[in-house]
Amino acid sequence: KTRDSKMAAPGPPTLDRAQAREAAVRATKIFEEPENAEKIKKVYAEAAGDIGKFFMMCIPAVIGVVAPVLKDYGFTPDQAGALAFAAELEKHSAEDSDILAAKNKLKARFMPSLAPPTVSDEGCD
């Protein structure tokens, strides 16, 4: 019986386009608040481009800053919630340039700026 109850657990929330736009704007603006901007700047400086430190320090700090927005829209304030939130923004980004712009700003918060360039899809011959 416990197995059935786990399977019946609700999945992450879904957002309509208006909710996605509102949430995306709120999530990007929260990083502009002086105390949050300073917190993120400090943790990025501490990571100093070290990819291991980035994932151990920066990702949790970014999630911590955006957690109130995640919770307000029914997402868990953790990495899984942030990923589900990003997936909801992705669903609406093709049809709404405001959501696309906000999604890209948020995505940049979760990606190390010193990451190597991505390989093209041309493949190897």
C-alpha positions as CSV (number, residue, x, y, z in Angstrom):
1,K,0.0,0.0,0.0
2,T,2.9,2.4,0.7
3,R,4.0,2.0,-2.9
4,D,0.6,3.1,-4.2
5,S,0.6,6.2,-2.0
6,K,4.1,7.2,-3.4
7,M,2.8,6.8,-6.9
8,A,-0.2,9.0,-6.2
9,A,2.0,11.9,-4.9
10,P,1.3,15.1,-6.8
11,G,4.0,16.2,-9.3
12,P,5.4,19.7,-9.4
13,P,2.9,22.5,-10.1
14,T,2.1,23.8,-13.5
15,L,1.9,27.5,-14.5
16,D,-0.2,29.1,-17.1
17,R,1.5,31.8,-19.3
18,A,0.5,34.7,-17.1
19,Q,1.7,32.9,-13.9
20,A,4.9,32.0,-15.6
21,R,5.5,35.6,-16.7
22,E,4.8,36.9,-13.2
23,A,7.0,34.3,-11.5
24,A,9.8,34.8,-13.9
25,V,9.8,38.6,-13.4
26,R,9.7,38.2,-9.6
27,A,12.5,35.6,-9.7
28,T,14.8,37.9,-11.7
29,K,14.0,41.0,-9.7
30,I,14.7,39.2,-6.4
31,F,18.4,39.1,-7.4
32,E,18.5,42.8,-7.9
33,E,17.6,43.5,-4.3
34,P,20.9,44.9,-2.7
35,E,21.2,42.3,0.0
36,N,20.7,39.4,-2.4
37,A,23.0,40.9,-5.1
38,E,25.7,41.3,-2.5
39,K,25.2,37.7,-1.2
40,I,25.5,36.2,-4.7
41,K,28.5,38.4,-5.6
42,K,30.3,37.3,-2.4
43,V,29.6,33.6,-3.0
44,Y,30.7,33.8,-6.6
45,A,33.9,35.5,-5.5
46,E,34.5,32.8,-2.9
47,A,34.1,30.1,-5.6
48,A,36.7,32.0,-7.7
49,G,35.9,30.0,-10.9
50,D,36.4,26.6,-9.3
51,I,33.7,24.4,-10.8
52,G,33.4,22.2,-7.7
53,K,33.0,25.2,-5.4
54,F,30.5,26.7,-7.8
55,F,28.3,23.7,-7.5
56,M,28.8,23.3,-3.7
57,M,28.4,27.1,-2.9
58,C,26.8,29.1,-5.7
59,I,23.9,26.8,-6.7
60,P,22.6,26.5,-3.1
61,A,23.0,30.3,-2.6
62,V,21.1,31.0,-5.8
63,I,18.3,28.6,-4.8
64,G,18.2,30.2,-1.3
65,V,17.7,33.6,-2.9
66,V,14.9,32.5,-5.2
67,A,13.3,30.1,-2.7
68,P,10.5,32.5,-1.6
69,V,9.4,32.8,-5.2
70,L,9.5,29.0,-5.7
71,K,7.4,28.5,-2.6
72,D,4.9,31.2,-3.6
73,Y,4.1,29.2,-6.8
74,G,4.0,25.8,-5.1
75,F,7.5,24.6,-6.0
76,T,9.8,23.1,-3.4
77,P,12.6,25.5,-2.3
78,D,15.4,23.2,-3.4
79,Q,17.2,22.0,-6.5
80,A,14.4,19.8,-7.7
81,G,11.9,22.7,-7.3
82,A,14.2,25.1,-9.2
83,L,14.5,22.6,-12.0
84,A,10.7,22.1,-12.1
85,F,10.3,25.9,-12.1
86,A,12.8,26.3,-15.0
87,A,10.9,23.6,-16.9
88,E,7.6,25.6,-16.5
89,L,9.3,28.7,-17.8
90,E,10.7,26.8,-20.7
91,K,7.2,25.6,-21.7
92,H,6.1,29.2,-22.2
93,S,9.4,30.9,-23.4
94,A,8.8,30.2,-27.1
95,E,5.5,32.2,-27.1
96,D,6.5,35.0,-24.7
97,S,9.7,37.1,-25.1
98,D,9.4,38.4,-21.5
99,I,9.5,34.8,-20.1
100,L,12.3,33.9,-22.5
101,A,14.4,36.9,-21.3
102,A,13.8,36.2,-17.7
103,K,14.4,32.4,-18.1
104,N,17.8,33.2,-19.7
105,K,18.7,35.6,-16.9
106,L,17.8,32.9,-14.3
107,K,19.7,30.2,-16.3
108,A,22.8,32.3,-16.2
109,R,22.6,32.3,-12.4
110,F,22.8,28.5,-12.4
111,M,25.7,28.2,-14.9
112,P,29.3,28.9,-14.2
113,S,30.6,31.8,-16.3
114,L,33.9,30.0,-16.8
115,A,32.3,26.9,-18.4
116,P,34.0,25.7,-21.5
117,P,32.2,26.5,-24.8
118,T,29.7,23.9,-25.9
119,V,30.7,21.6,-28.8
120,S,28.6,22.2,-31.9
121,D,26.2,19.5,-33.0
122,E,28.2,18.8,-36.2
123,G,29.6,15.7,-34.7
124,C,33.0,14.0,-35.4
125,D,33.9,12.5,-38.8
